[in-house]
Amino acid sequence: MGVQESEPLDVERIREDFPILGRKVGGDVSTPGEGPGDDTPLVYLDNAATSQTPDRVVDAIAEYYRVYNSNVHRGIHSLSQEASVAYEEAHDTVADFVGAEGREEIVFTKNTTEAMNLVAYAWGLEELGPGDEVVLTEMEHHASLVTWQQIGKRTGAAVKYIPVDEQGRLDMDAAAELITDDTRMVSAVHVSNTLGTINPIADLADLAHDHDAYVFVDAAQSVPNRPVDVSDLGADFLAFSAHKMCGPTGVGALYGREHILEEMQPYLYGGDMIRKVTYDDATWEDLPWKFEAGTPNVADGIAFAEACEYLDDVGLERIQAHEQQLTEYAYEELDARGDVTIYGPPADDRGGLVAFNVDGVHAHDLSSIVNDYGVAIRAGDHCTQPLHDKLGVAASARASFYLYNTREEIDVLLEAVDAAVELFA
Ligand code: PMP
């Protein structure tokens, strides 16, 4: 067992990397951080929506703007060269982080959503037609569900869903029947942002590949907090967002197998993605630049790589183990309260989040009451409306954990939940 697995996280030390965690909340939200009565310590449990950003990632952005801000690829002056090298190397770091072969397989996008749209438009619109099928799961995020639904409508391809069982797991027998020679794409979320289910992606990939279909993995909730390797998963495509993994907003990544990306047409046209243009035609740059039209998000791309290095330094196995402990604690404590319904698989078999409802208390009211205790959780459908319909509720409350959270913070959440029950009793 390596150091990473054997040593628990030094959470107090880690929290020093995130000054925001030391702030107080409350008061007048129109003056962030300065409202009257803002004296409640922040308990940030909305990490599945967006994680916090350590100083060294913030510093990487500031350093770019302070020291070598310049457009990439176009200049031969020093700043442009420095920016280009840093931006290109950021692709290598992100590629390494998920076990891709190299920068050719990593396209920087705006986020997970854009990565999905890129494949849906550039591959789906070209390749799909009547008689073809796209297989999703019932627990897909709208980013995938709506995107493939619309591409299905435009191309005539049918969209089918692998059912979710009572425990919030995929029905793999149904998957084996749904994935056939008509299937061209299987798109599945790795860790569900609502149920916390960890899906058997490698098994789905085997099924898909047996029928020559591709597999798209929505890894928005897995890459941030567990080691993810595209080869182990058998992924043909995989998408994730920097802002959920200690990085900045506005940048994410699409992994794609090199030969597939080579065959795909560009998604956006313009500068930076062309090699040669005449008045009649154009040819494309090498991968991954063929898919990165226009001036990219240079600063955030560089900071994205810094976030990967930060997580690597802390250790993904340790982060996963820490989250697992917090999740089990939160799950068991919430479950012990008879008036709480938790969605998804049991505590020892889920990602680092718990979506739940308290009898007689609307998720939005709950979220508002726990906010009075300084606790940030999310309430709503978490962009999984059809799944919530299936669960028979319009909304749920969701607490999600990360490397800097503590048991004491979960205790504050529990205290606030009890207060809400009391209030609505
Ligand atoms: N998929 C999953 C599973 C998610 O949790 C999210 C974010 N809620 C997304 C996709 C979309 O991510 P983004 O908004 O960064 O594009």
Boltz pocket constraint, residues with backbone or C-beta under 6 A from the ligand:
constraints:
  - pocket:
      binder: B
      contacts: [[A, 48], [A, 49], [A, 111], [A, 112], [A, 113], [A, 114], [A, 141], [A, 143], [A, 189], [A, 191], [A, 192], [A, 193], [A, 218], [A, 220], [A, 221], [A, 241], [A, 252], [A, 382], [A, 383]]
      max_distance: 6.0
